[in-house]
């Protein structure tokens, strides 16, 4: 099975819900969050966690996980800024299916305060 490595910057509230899932799933989006944004490189995730999540909640985490490539191929990579600012835009209604295609555990790879 081919997988793709993705990263997700997150704050403590979202991370607590990931932990509750046994580190296997992302929580449903809130009503004002129609899109789930995993990113394609650790540097971009680090910048968001360090520069945005810390300001918003006092701590930011960078997570890493694998997802089946065959599932991810249904979505286009979005360039959200510079050449390395790459992410997927997963509609909130697709997140449950997205979670079913995660391979292994979601891991915390960095923490910023």
C-alpha positions as CSV (number, residue, x, y, z in Angstrom):
1,X,0.0,0.0,0.0
2,X,1.4,3.4,-1.0
3,X,1.0,6.2,1.6
4,X,1.6,9.9,1.7
5,X,3.0,11.7,4.7
6,X,1.1,14.7,5.8
7,X,1.5,17.2,8.6
8,X,-1.1,19.1,10.6
9,X,-0.4,22.1,12.8
10,X,-2.8,22.0,15.7
11,X,-3.7,23.6,19.1
12,X,-4.3,21.8,22.4
13,X,-8.1,21.5,22.0
14,X,-7.9,19.7,18.7
15,X,-5.0,17.6,19.9
16,X,-6.9,16.4,22.9
17,X,-9.7,15.1,20.6
18,X,-7.1,13.3,18.5
19,X,-5.8,11.7,21.7
20,X,-9.3,10.6,22.6
21,X,-9.5,8.8,19.3
22,X,-6.5,6.7,20.2
23,X,-4.4,8.9,17.9
24,X,-6.2,7.5,14.8
25,X,-8.6,10.2,13.7
26,X,-9.2,14.0,13.3
27,X,-12.2,15.4,15.0
28,X,-15.2,16.7,13.0
29,X,-14.9,20.3,11.9
30,X,-16.9,23.0,13.7
31,X,-19.7,24.7,12.0
32,X,-17.5,27.6,10.9
33,X,-14.7,25.2,9.7
34,X,-15.9,23.8,6.3
35,X,-12.4,22.6,5.3
36,X,-9.8,20.4,6.9
37,X,-6.3,21.5,5.9
38,X,-3.5,19.0,6.2
39,X,-0.2,20.3,4.8
40,X,2.5,18.7,2.7
41,X,5.7,19.6,4.5
42,X,6.9,19.9,8.1
43,X,8.4,23.4,7.6
44,X,5.0,24.9,6.7
45,X,3.3,23.0,9.6
46,X,6.0,24.3,12.0
47,X,5.5,27.9,10.9
48,X,1.7,27.7,11.5
49,X,2.0,25.9,14.9
50,X,4.7,28.3,16.1
51,X,3.4,31.5,14.7
52,X,-0.4,31.1,14.8
53,X,-1.3,28.3,17.3
54,X,1.0,29.6,20.0
55,X,-0.6,33.1,19.8
56,X,-4.1,31.7,19.7
57,X,-3.8,29.1,22.5
58,X,-0.4,29.4,24.2
59,X,0.9,26.2,22.6
60,X,1.2,24.8,19.1
61,X,1.9,21.2,18.0
62,X,3.1,19.7,14.7
63,X,1.6,16.3,13.9
64,X,2.6,13.8,11.3
65,X,0.5,11.0,9.8
66,X,0.3,8.7,6.8
67,X,-2.7,8.3,4.5
68,X,-3.4,6.0,1.7
69,X,-2.3,7.6,-1.6
70,X,-5.2,6.1,-3.5
71,X,-7.7,8.1,-1.3
72,X,-5.7,11.3,-1.4
73,X,-5.5,11.2,-5.2
74,X,-9.1,12.3,-5.3
75,X,-8.0,15.8,-4.1
76,X,-5.8,18.4,-5.7
77,X,-2.8,19.9,-3.9
78,X,-3.5,23.6,-3.2
79,X,-0.8,26.3,-3.2
80,X,-1.8,28.7,-0.5
81,X,1.0,31.1,-0.8
82,X,4.7,30.6,-1.7
83,X,6.1,27.7,-3.6
84,X,6.3,25.5,-0.4
85,X,3.0,26.6,1.1
86,X,1.1,23.4,-0.1
87,X,-1.9,21.8,1.5
88,X,-5.0,19.7,0.8
89,X,-8.5,21.1,1.2
90,X,-10.6,18.3,2.5
91,X,-14.3,19.2,2.8
92,X,-15.7,18.7,6.3
93,X,-18.2,16.2,5.0
94,X,-15.3,14.0,3.7
95,X,-13.3,14.0,7.0
96,X,-14.9,10.8,8.3
97,X,-13.8,9.0,5.1
98,X,-10.4,10.7,5.2
99,X,-9.9,9.3,8.8
100,X,-10.7,5.8,7.6
101,X,-7.7,6.0,5.2
102,X,-5.1,7.1,7.8
103,X,-2.5,4.4,8.2
104,X,-1.0,3.9,11.6
105,X,-1.1,6.6,14.3
106,X,-1.1,10.4,14.3
107,X,2.2,11.5,15.9
108,X,3.2,14.7,17.6
109,X,6.6,15.6,16.2
110,X,7.1,19.1,17.7
111,X,5.7,21.4,20.4
112,X,6.0,25.2,20.6
113,X,5.2,27.5,23.6
